[in-house]
Amino acid sequence: MSPYGLLFSGVLRRLDAERAHRLAFGLIRLAARVPGLRAVVRAAFAPAHPELRVTALGLDLPGPFGLAAGFDKNAVGVDGLAALGFDFVEIGTVTARPQPGNPLPRLFRLPRDRALVNRMGFNNDGSAAVAARLARTTGRRGVVVGVNIGKTKAVPESESVADYVASTERLARHADYLVVNVSSPNTPGLRDLQAAERLRPLLAAVRAAADRAVPERRVPLLVKIAPDLADEDIDAVADLAVEAGLDGIVATNTTIARDGLASDPAAVAAAGAGGLSGAPLRDRSLAVLRRLYARVGDRLTLVGVGGVETGDDVWERVLAGATLVQGYSGFIYAGPSWTRSVHRDLALRLAASPHTTLADAVGADARKEEAA
């Protein structure tokens, strides 16, 4: 067992999941602040793979593999996460107003499934505080930073658009890209915003707000959707994203389903309501990605997330149509060497393939099916 495996089994697994997260994240942040230690961490966990470089959303990235929103909600540890080898970091979800989130406990592990259940409820410092924090690093960050924005729980649904616009106005200047999150299951009524008739005015308002806030450049705008959408609703969101001039779609968020879990039913019941992430989400997230690519092709940048654990998983998402891929739960179970392993194995898969670059491989499986 790896040193991290021993630490996880002997210490972290015995702690409340959220407390363990704070402890581990605190160590990551500390490593980034100690003079010289960040370079040592990067050398150990983030060796360069120039062959994995990609261009997406008008941005140059050292590779396609990033950290999904949820790990760093308040942009407090971007430097440390970059030192661990993530090619980009998506912070948030950030809401217009600060909020404490749902009552504790609200984060649970299902180790037999390599999964997590969370009902965090968008606990964060609010967009004004996060914007101020990001402003202090703008221009000297060594990694692409996306900002995921959501709805403040206390805001009535009739004021949802204004709430998202407030966050956009504060955060757009400091974001390399923005993601509109309408798919978390932990804010009442949020997923209703995925309906095309409600999503259209929201996305138009956010796009306009971003353009007003940053007139000198176009801030890429994406929407993050749930894996629990019916196929016809996935198609509707895809069509709307193209119509609205979005830059991409993040597929997918966590699921409310609990089908096919290996964990003891009592453990699943004890975890309760919330979004399930990790390995059990893999197949459905991949199916949504494939459907999106079949619908939009290369007109949008697709970001694959959900059940991504290995370099093979990343490669599979690329072949299915993802230009970028994100993970989160795999980080909890694999530890700090995770990104190194993912990049190594992805580079091997690319070298063994007929594709000269990752860009050549994007959507290759779909193209084969069309040719057949």
C-alpha positions in Angstrom: 0.0 0.0 0.0 1.2 3.5 -0.8 2.1 5.9 2.0 -1.0 7.9 1.2 -3.0 4.6 1.3 -1.7 4.0 4.8 -2.5 7.5 5.9 -6.0 7.3 4.4 -6.8 3.9 6.0 -5.1 4.6 9.3 -6.0 8.3 9.9 -8.1 10.1 7.4 -10.8 7.4 7.0 -11.4 7.5 10.7 -12.0 11.2 10.7 -15.3 12.9 9.7 -14.9 13.4 5.9 -15.2 17.2 6.0 -12.7 17.5 8.8 -10.3 15.2 6.9 -10.7 17.4 3.9 -9.8 20.5 5.8 -6.7 18.8 7.3 -5.5 17.5 3.9 -6.2 20.8 2.2 -4.4 22.7 4.9 -1.3 20.7 4.3 -1.5 21.4 0.6 -1.8 25.1 1.3 1.0 25.0 3.8 3.3 23.3 1.2 2.7 26.1 -1.2 3.6 28.8 1.3 6.9 27.4 2.5 9.8 28.9 0.5 11.3 26.3 -1.8 8.8 23.5 -0.8 6.4 24.3 -3.6 9.1 23.6 -6.2 10.0 20.3 -4.5 6.3 19.3 -4.5 6.0 20.2 -8.2 9.1 18.2 -9.1 7.8 15.2 -7.2 4.2 15.2 -8.3 4.0 17.2 -11.5 6.7 16.2 -14.1 6.1 17.9 -17.4 4.5 16.1 -20.3 4.8 18.5 -23.3 3.0 16.1 -25.5 -0.2 16.5 -23.5 -0.5 20.3 -24.0 -3.9 21.5 -25.2 -5.6 24.6 -26.4 -9.1 25.0 -25.1 -11.5 28.0 -24.6 -8.8 30.2 -26.1 -6.4 29.2 -23.3 -3.1 27.3 -23.5 -2.9 24.5 -20.9 -0.1 22.1 -20.0 -2.5 19.2 -20.2 -6.3 18.4 -20.2 -6.7 17.3 -16.6 -8.1 19.7 -14.0 -9.6 19.7 -10.6 -13.4 20.0 -10.5 -15.2 22.6 -8.5 -16.0 21.7 -4.9 -12.5 21.1 -3.6 -11.4 24.7 -3.3 -14.6 26.6 -2.8 -13.0 29.9 -1.9 -9.8 30.2 -4.0 -7.6 29.7 -1.0 -5.3 26.9 -2.3 -4.8 27.4 -6.0 -1.0 27.5 -5.8 -0.8 24.3 -3.9 -3.2 22.5 -6.2 -1.2 23.6 -9.2 2.0 22.3 -7.6 0.4 18.9 -7.4 0.1 18.9 -11.2 -3.5 19.9 -12.0 -3.5 21.5 -15.4 -6.3 23.9 -14.4 -8.3 24.4 -11.2 -12.0 25.3 -11.0 -12.9 27.0 -7.8 -16.3 27.4 -6.2 -19.2 27.0 -6.3 -19.3 30.7 -5.4 -22.6 32.4 -4.6 -23.4 36.2 -4.6 -23.8 36.2 -0.8 -21.7 34.3 1.7 -23.5 31.3 3.2 -22.6 28.6 5.7 -24.1 25.7 3.7 -26.2 22.9 5.1 -25.9 21.6 8.6 -23.2 19.1 9.6 -22.4 16.3 8.9 -22.8 16.9 5.1 -19.9 14.9 3.5 -19.7 11.1 3.5 -17.4 8.5 2.1 -18.5 5.2 0.5 -15.0 3.5 0.2 -16.3 0.2 -1.3 -17.6 2.3 -4.2 -14.7 4.8 -4.2 -17.5 7.4 -4.0 -18.6 10.4 -2.0 -22.0 11.8 -1.0 -22.2 15.5 -0.3 -24.9 17.9 0.6 -22.6 20.8 1.3 -25.1 23.4 0.1 -22.6 25.8 -1.6 -20.9 26.8 1.6 -18.6 29.7 0.6 -17.3 33.2 1.5 -19.4 34.9 -1.2 -18.4 36.4 -4.5 -17.1 39.7 -3.2 -14.6 38.0 -0.8 -13.6 35.5 -3.4 -13.1 38.2 -6.1 -10.9 40.1 -3.7 -8.8 37.0 -3.1 -8.4 36.3 -6.8 -7.6 39.9 -7.5 -4.5 39.6 -5.4 -3.1 36.8 -7.6 -4.3 38.0 -11.0 -1.4 38.2 -13.4 0.9 36.0 -11.4 -1.0 32.7 -11.2 0.8 29.8 -12.7 -2.3 27.9 -13.6 -5.6 28.5 -15.4 -8.4 29.2 -12.9 -12.1 28.7 -13.7 -14.8 30.1 -11.5 -18.0 28.1 -10.9 -21.0 30.3 -9.8 -24.3 29.2 -8.3 -27.4 30.6 -6.7 -27.6 31.9 -3.2 -30.0 29.7 -1.2 -31.8 32.5 0.5 -32.6 34.3 -2.8 -36.0 33.5 -4.2 -36.2 31.8 -7.6 -37.7 35.0 -9.1 -34.4 36.8 -8.4 -32.1 34.0 -9.5 -30.8 35.8 -12.6 -29.9 38.9 -10.7 -28.1 36.7 -8.2 -25.9 35.1 -10.9 -25.3 38.5 -12.5 -24.0 39.9 -9.2 -21.4 37.1 -9.0 -20.5 37.5 -12.6 -19.9 41.2 -12.3 -17.5 40.6 -9.4 -15.7 37.6 -10.6 -15.5 37.7 -14.4 -12.4 39.9 -14.5 -10.5 37.4 -12.3 -11.6 34.2 -14.0 -10.0 32.5 -17.0 -13.4 31.0 -17.6 -16.8 31.0 -15.9 -19.2 28.1 -15.3 -22.9 28.6 -14.5 -23.8 25.8 -12.1 -27.5 24.9 -12.4 -27.1 21.3 -11.5 -26.3 20.8 -7.9 -28.9 18.8 -6.1 -28.2 20.6 -2.8 -29.9 24.0 -3.4 -33.6 23.7 -3.5 -35.0 24.5 -7.0 -31.6 24.9 -8.6 -32.0 22.1 -11.1 -35.2 23.6 -12.3 -33.1 26.2 -14.0 -31.8 23.6 -16.5 -35.2 23.8 -18.3 -34.5 25.6 -21.6 -37.1 28.3 -21.0 -35.5 29.3 -17.7 -31.9 28.6 -18.7 -32.0 30.9 -21.8 -32.5 34.2 -20.0 -30.1 33.2 -17.3 -27.3 32.5 -19.7 -28.0 35.6 -21.7 -27.8 37.8 -18.6 -24.6 36.2 -17.4 -23.0 36.5 -20.9 -23.9 40.2 -21.0 -22.7 40.8 -17.5 -19.3 39.2 -18.2 -18.9 41.3 -21.4 -19.7 44.5 -19.5 -17.3 43.6 -16.6 -14.5 42.7 -19.0 -14.9 44.6 -22.3 -11.3 44.0 -23.3 -11.5 40.2 -23.6 -14.2 37.5 -24.0 -14.4 35.5 -20.8 -15.3 31.9 -21.8 -18.7 30.8 -20.5 -19.9 27.3 -19.8 -22.8 25.6 -18.2 -22.6 22.6 -15.9 -25.4 20.0 -16.2 -26.7 17.1 -14.1 -26.3 13.4 -15.1 -29.9 12.8 -14.2 -31.4 14.8 -17.1 -33.5 12.8 -19.6 -31.9 12.4 -23.0 -34.3 14.9 -24.7 -33.4 17.5 -22.0 -29.7 17.0 -22.7 -30.3 17.7 -26.3 -32.3 20.8 -25.4 -29.5 22.1 -23.3 -26.9 21.3 -26.0 -29.0 23.2 -28.6 -29.5 26.1 -26.3 -25.8 26.3 -25.5 -25.0 26.6 -29.2 -27.8 29.1 -29.8 -26.7 31.3 -26.8 -23.1 31.4 -28.0 -21.7 29.5 -25.0 -18.2 28.3 -25.1 -18.8 24.9 -23.6 -20.6 22.4 -21.3 -19.4 20.7 -18.2 -20.8 17.2 -18.1 -21.6 16.2 -15.4 -22.4 17.2 -11.8 -23.2 14.7 -9.1 -26.2 12.3 -9.2 -29.1 11.8 -6.9 -29.3 8.1 -8.1 -28.0 5.3 -5.8 -28.3 2.4 -8.3 -25.8 -0.5 -8.3 -23.7 0.5 -5.3 -21.5 -2.1 -3.6 -21.6 -0.4 -0.3 -23.7 -1.7 2.6 -27.2 -0.3 2.2 -27.1 0.8 5.8 -24.0 3.0 5.0 -25.8 4.4 2.0 -28.9 5.2 4.0 -26.7 6.8 6.7 -25.1 9.1 4.2 -28.6 10.3 3.3 -29.6 12.8 0.6 -27.1 14.6 -1.5 -25.1 14.3 -4.7 -23.2 11.1 -5.3 -19.8 11.4 -7.0 -17.0 9.0 -7.8 -16.7 5.7 -9.6 -20.5 4.9 -9.7 -21.1 8.0 -11.8 -18.6 7.0 -14.5 -20.9 5.2 -17.0 -23.8 7.8 -16.9 -21.4 10.8 -17.1 -19.7 9.2 -20.1 -23.0 8.5 -21.8 -24.1 12.2 -21.3 -20.7 13.3 -22.8 -21.2 11.1 -25.8 -24.7 12.4 -26.4 -23.5 15.9 -26.2 -20.7 15.4 -28.6 -23.1 13.7 -31.1 -25.2 16.8 -30.8 -22.7 19.6 -30.9 -19.5 18.1 -32.3 -16.6 20.6 -32.1 -18.9 23.7 -31.9 -18.5 23.7 -28.1 -15.7 22.7 -25.7 -16.9 19.7 -23.7 -15.5 19.1 -20.2 -15.9 15.5 -19.0 -16.2 14.9 -15.3 -17.7 12.2 -13.1 -16.1 8.9 -12.2 -12.7 9.9 -13.6 -10.0 8.0 -11.7 -7.2 6.9 -14.1 -5.4 8.0 -17.2 -7.4 5.4 -19.1 -10.6 7.2 -17.9 -9.3 10.5 -19.1 -8.3 9.0 -22.5 -11.8 7.5 -22.8 -13.4 10.9 -22.2 -11.2 12.5 -24.8 -12.1 9.8 -27.4 -15.8 10.4 -26.5 -15.5 14.2 -27.2 -14.0 15.9 -24.2 -11.3 18.5 -24.8 -10.8 18.9 -21.1 -11.4 16.4 -18.2 -11.9 17.0 -14.5 -11.8 14.9 -11.4 -12.4 15.3 -7.7 -13.4 12.1 -5.8 -10.4 10.2 -7.2 -8.2 12.7 -5.5 -9.6 11.9 -2.1 -8.9 8.2 -2.6 -5.6 8.3 -4.5 -3.9 11.2 -2.8 -1.2 13.7 -4.0 0.4 11.3 -6.5 -2.9 11.0 -8.4 -2.2 13.6 -11.1 1.2 12.2 -11.7 -0.2 8.8 -12.4 -3.0 10.1 -14.6 -0.6 12.2 -16.7 1.9 9.3 -17.0 -0.8 6.8 -18.1 -2.5 9.3 -20.5 0.8 10.0 -22.2 1.4 6.3 -22.7 -2.1 5.9 -24.2 -1.5 8.8 -26.6 1.9 7.4 -27.6 0.4 4.0 -28.4 -2.5 5.5 -30.4 -2.6 6.6 -34.0 -3.1 10.2 -32.9 -0.2 12.7 -32.8 -1.9 15.1 -30.4 -4.7 15.0 -27.9 -6.6 17.4 -30.1 -6.5 14.8 -32.9 -8.0 12.3 -30.5 -11.0 14.4 -29.3 -14.2 12.7 -30.5 -12.3 9.9 -32.4 -14.7 7.2 -31.2 -17.7 9.2 -32.4 -16.0 9.8 -35.8 -15.4 6.0 -36.1 -19.1 5.3 -35.5 -20.1 7.8 -38.1 -17.7 6.3 -40.6 -19.0 2.8 -39.9 
